[in-house]
Amino acid sequence: MTRPENPAAGEEYVTLHIPSKYVYLRTVRQLITDACNEAGMSEFNTAQLEMAVDESCSNIIEHGYGGESEAGSGLVESGIRINVVEDAGRIVVELYDRGTGFEFEEFQVLNPDEYLEEGHNRGLGMYIIKRFIGEISYEQNGPRGNVLKLVKRT
């Protein structure tokens, strides 16, 4: 099991590896909900973090890997590793993948009202992620692949 980037002494964490398939997002959402409940996070903040992690994983599957992996594909090549840590009144979620990365800082968040008025019904994932999460960092194509770190206060 791989420890999170900077764990504190005695800190509890959970690591989950999933194939790049949408069916596993239900398991990811349950993990996030359970971790938030254990940490005493409010229902509202739990829902926000759950939605942001779900959108992040969906984006990795769709854009990073170009869709669901073929049956039998290895987790290392086309999977997602999720570390979840409760740390000093916050939940830290780290998402690792080896898919195609993107320029996170250059990605412009759309105005959802204008976007929907134009008739679009998809593509608001980054808006949700950036709007619901207090602290976000992203490393593209580093030694561990792509790493998205989401931090939400309890």
C-alpha contacts under 8 A as a table, 3 or more apart, distances in Angstrom:
res1	aa1	res2	aa2	distance
1	M	15	T	7.15
2	T	15	T	7.42
3	R	7	P	7.05
3	R	13	Y	7.85
3	R	83	N	8.00
4	P	7	P	5.69
4	P	13	Y	7.65
4	P	83	N	6.32
4	P	85	V	7.70
4	P	94	E	7.70
7	P	11	E	6.30
8	A	11	E	5.31
8	A	87	D	7.79
11	E	85	V	7.49
11	E	86	E	7.34
11	E	87	D	7.16
12	E	85	V	6.28
12	E	86	E	6.76
13	Y	83	N	6.87
13	Y	84	V	5.53
13	Y	85	V	4.46
13	Y	86	E	6.89
14	V	82	I	7.99
14	V	83	N	5.68
14	V	84	V	5.24
14	V	85	V	6.67
15	T	81	R	6.95
15	T	82	I	5.54
15	T	83	N	4.45
15	T	84	V	6.47
16	L	81	R	5.70
16	L	82	I	5.11
16	L	83	N	6.56
17	H	75	L	7.04
17	H	79	G	6.89
17	H	80	I	5.73
17	H	81	R	4.40
17	H	82	I	6.30
18	I	21	K	7.76
18	I	24	Y	6.57
18	I	75	L	6.70
18	I	79	G	5.58
18	I	80	I	5.38
18	I	81	R	6.48
19	P	24	Y	7.41
19	P	69	S	7.15
19	P	73	S	7.76
19	P	74	G	7.49
19	P	75	L	5.48
19	P	78	S	6.53
19	P	79	G	4.27
19	P	80	I	6.33
20	S	24	Y	7.92
20	S	60	I	7.89
20	S	61	I	5.35
20	S	65	Y	7.56
20	S	67	G	7.71
20	S	68	E	5.41
20	S	69	S	5.50
20	S	75	L	7.91
20	S	78	S	5.97
20	S	79	G	4.88
20	S	80	I	6.46
21	K	24	Y	5.98
21	K	25	L	7.66
21	K	61	I	6.85
21	K	67	G	7.87
21	K	68	E	4.85
21	K	69	S	6.39
22	Y	25	L	5.45
22	Y	58	S	6.99
22	Y	61	I	7.53
22	Y	68	E	7.08
23	V	26	R	6.45
24	Y	27	T	5.34
24	Y	28	V	6.59
25	L	28	V	4.88
25	L	29	R	6.11
25	L	54	D	6.47
25	L	57	C	7.38
25	L	58	S	7.88
26	R	29	R	5.16
26	R	30	Q	6.27
27	T	30	Q	5.13
27	T	31	L	6.23
28	V	31	L	5.07
28	V	32	I	6.32
28	V	54	D	7.35
29	R	32	I	5.17
29	R	33	T	6.17
29	R	50	E	5.66
29	R	51	M	7.89
29	R	53	V	7.57
29	R	54	D	6.59
30	Q	33	T	5.05
30	Q	34	D	6.03
31	L	34	D	5.20
31	L	35	A	6.13
32	I	35	A	5.16
32	I	36	C	6.10
32	I	46	T	7.72
32	I	49	L	7.49
32	I	50	E	5.85
32	I	84	V	7.57
33	T	36	C	5.17
33	T	37	N	6.08
33	T	46	T	6.29
33	T	47	A	7.76
33	T	50	E	6.61
34	D	37	N	5.11
34	D	38	E	6.11
35	A	38	E	5.11
35	A	39	A	6.22
35	A	84	V	7.43
35	A	85	V	7.96
35	A	86	E	7.48
35	A	91	I	7.80
36	C	39	A	5.04
36	C	40	G	6.19
36	C	41	M	5.15
36	C	42	S	7.92
36	C	46	T	5.85
36	C	91	I	7.09
36	C	154	T	7.65
37	N	40	G	5.08
37	N	41	M	5.86
37	N	42	S	7.88
37	N	46	T	7.73
38	E	41	M	7.72
39	A	86	E	6.58
39	A	89	G	7.54
39	A	90	R	7.91
39	A	91	I	7.75
39	A	154	T	7.12
40	G	154	T	6.77
41	M	45	N	6.48
41	M	46	T	6.16
41	M	153	R	7.85
41	M	154	T	4.37
42	S	45	N	5.33
42	S	46	T	6.03
42	S	154	T	6.70
43	E	46	T	4.99
43	E	47	A	6.14
44	F	47	A	5.23
44	F	48	Q	6.37
45	N	48	Q	5.01
45	N	49	L	6.18
45	N	152	K	7.74
45	N	154	T	7.07
46	T	49	L	5.24
46	T	50	E	6.00
47	A	50	E	5.07
47	A	51	M	6.09
48	Q	51	M	5.23
48	Q	52	A	6.15
48	Q	132	F	5.58
48	Q	133	I	7.59
49	L	52	A	5.06
49	L	53	V	6.09
49	L	132	F	6.84
49	L	133	I	6.88
49	L	152	K	6.88
50	E	53	V	5.32
50	E	54	D	6.10
51	M	54	D	5.05
51	M	55	E	6.10
51	M	128	I	7.63
51	M	129	I	7.84
52	A	55	E	5.15
52	A	56	S	6.09
52	A	125	G	7.70
52	A	128	I	6.13
52	A	129	I	4.65
52	A	132	F	6.75
52	A	133	I	7.33
53	V	56	S	4.95
53	V	57	C	6.13
53	V	93	V	7.94
53	V	129	I	7.65
54	D	57	C	5.24
54	D	58	S	6.07
55	E	58	S	5.00
55	E	59	N	6.06
55	E	125	G	5.48
55	E	126	M	7.78
55	E	128	I	7.73
55	E	129	I	7.13
56	S	59	N	5.12
56	S	60	I	6.27
56	S	125	G	7.36
56	S	129	I	7.29
57	C	60	I	5.02
57	C	61	I	6.25
57	C	80	I	7.66
57	C	95	L	7.82
58	S	61	I	5.14
58	S	62	E	6.03
59	N	62	E	5.09
59	N	63	H	5.44
59	N	64	G	6.83
59	N	125	G	7.62
60	I	63	H	5.53
60	I	64	G	4.51
60	I	65	Y	6.44
60	I	97	D	7.42
60	I	99	G	7.03
61	I	64	G	5.72
61	I	65	Y	5.20
61	I	66	G	6.50
61	I	67	G	5.32
61	I	68	E	6.07
62	E	65	Y	5.96
62	E	66	G	4.93
62	E	67	G	4.38
62	E	68	E	7.15
63	H	66	G	5.11
63	H	67	G	7.01
63	H	100	T	7.16
64	G	67	G	7.98
64	G	98	R	7.77
64	G	99	G	4.25
64	G	100	T	4.35
64	G	101	G	6.13
65	Y	68	E	7.14
65	Y	69	S	7.36
65	Y	78	S	6.78
65	Y	99	G	5.04
65	Y	100	T	6.51
69	S	73	S	6.30
69	S	78	S	6.48
70	E	73	S	5.68
73	S	77	E	7.23
73	S	78	S	6.65
74	G	77	E	5.54
74	G	78	S	6.22
74	G	79	G	7.00
75	L	78	S	5.37
75	L	79	G	4.12
75	L	80	I	7.01
76	V	79	G	5.72
76	V	80	I	7.90
76	V	97	D	7.99
76	V	98	R	7.45
77	E	98	R	6.29
77	E	99	G	7.98
78	S	97	D	7.23
78	S	98	R	6.52
78	S	99	G	6.80
79	G	97	D	6.29
79	G	98	R	7.54
80	I	95	L	6.66
80	I	96	Y	5.62
80	I	97	D	4.97
80	I	98	R	7.98
81	R	94	E	7.93
81	R	95	L	5.76
81	R	96	Y	5.01
81	R	97	D	6.62
82	I	93	V	6.82
82	I	94	E	5.62
82	I	95	L	4.74
82	I	96	Y	6.46
83	N	92	V	7.85
83	N	93	V	5.62
83	N	94	E	5.03
83	N	95	L	6.66
84	V	91	I	6.97
84	V	92	V	5.72
84	V	93	V	4.64
84	V	94	E	6.59
85	V	91	I	5.69
85	V	92	V	5.10
85	V	93	V	6.56
86	E	89	G	7.09
86	E	90	R	5.82
86	E	91	I	4.62
86	E	92	V	6.32
87	D	90	R	5.29
87	D	91	I	6.12
87	D	92	V	7.04
89	G	153	R	5.92
89	G	154	T	5.41
90	R	151	V	6.69
90	R	152	K	5.47
90	R	153	R	4.06
90	R	154	T	5.04
91	I	151	V	5.75
91	I	152	K	5.36
91	I	153	R	6.35
91	I	154	T	6.93
92	V	149	K	7.03
92	V	150	L	5.83
92	V	151	V	4.57
92	V	152	K	6.64
93	V	149	K	5.72
93	V	150	L	5.14
93	V	151	V	6.39
94	E	147	V	6.62
94	E	148	L	5.69
94	E	149	K	4.46
94	E	150	L	6.41
95	L	146	N	7.90
95	L	147	V	5.54
95	L	148	L	5.10
95	L	149	K	6.41
96	Y	144	R	7.25
96	Y	145	G	6.55
96	Y	146	N	5.58
96	Y	147	V	4.68
96	Y	148	L	6.69
97	D	144	R	7.97
97	D	145	G	5.72
97	D	146	N	5.28
97	D	147	V	6.79
98	R	141	N	7.50
98	R	144	R	7.90
98	R	145	G	4.85
98	R	146	N	6.01
99	G	145	G	7.75
99	G	146	N	7.37
101	G	140	Q	5.52
101	G	141	N	6.61
101	G	146	N	6.34
102	F	140	Q	6.81
103	E	106	E	5.46
103	E	107	F	6.41
103	E	140	Q	7.58
104	F	107	F	5.30
104	F	138	Y	6.61
109	V	126	M	6.27
109	V	127	Y	5.37
109	V	130	K	7.94
110	L	114	E	7.98
110	L	115	Y	6.76
110	L	124	L	7.26
110	L	127	Y	6.57
111	N	114	E	5.59
111	N	115	Y	6.06
111	N	127	Y	7.95
112	P	115	Y	4.94
112	P	116	L	6.01
112	P	124	L	6.95
112	P	127	Y	7.65
113	D	116	L	5.36
113	D	117	E	6.10
114	E	117	E	5.03
114	E	118	E	6.29
115	Y	118	E	5.31
115	Y	119	G	7.00
115	Y	120	H	6.03
116	L	119	G	5.17
116	L	120	H	5.11
116	L	121	N	6.37
117	E	120	H	7.36
120	H	123	G	7.73
123	G	126	M	7.58
124	L	127	Y	5.18
124	L	128	I	6.37
125	G	128	I	5.15
125	G	129	I	6.20
126	M	129	I	4.96
126	M	130	K	5.95
127	Y	130	K	5.36
127	Y	131	R	5.78
128	I	131	R	5.16
128	I	132	F	5.83
129	I	132	F	5.49
129	I	133	I	5.99
130	K	133	I	5.65
130	K	134	G	7.70
130	K	136	I	7.59
131	R	134	G	7.84
133	I	136	I	6.86
133	I	150	L	6.54
133	I	151	V	6.46
133	I	152	K	5.74
134	G	150	L	7.77
134	G	151	V	6.22
134	G	152	K	5.73
134	G	153	R	7.49
135	E	149	K	7.97
135	E	150	L	6.00
135	E	151	V	5.06
135	E	152	K	6.91
136	I	148	L	7.30
136	I	149	K	5.59
136	I	150	L	4.86
136	I	151	V	6.44
137	S	148	L	5.90
137	S	149	K	5.17
137	S	150	L	6.90
138	Y	146	N	7.32
138	Y	147	V	5.57
138	Y	148	L	4.51
138	Y	149	K	6.28
139	E	142	G	6.26
139	E	145	G	7.99
139	E	146	N	5.54
139	E	147	V	5.11
139	E	148	L	6.61
140	Q	145	G	6.71
140	Q	146	N	4.58
140	Q	147	V	6.67
141	N	144	R	7.33
141	N	145	G	4.62
141	N	146	N	5.01
142	G	145	G	4.92
142	G	146	N	6.15
142	G	147	V	7.85
144	R	147	V	7.35
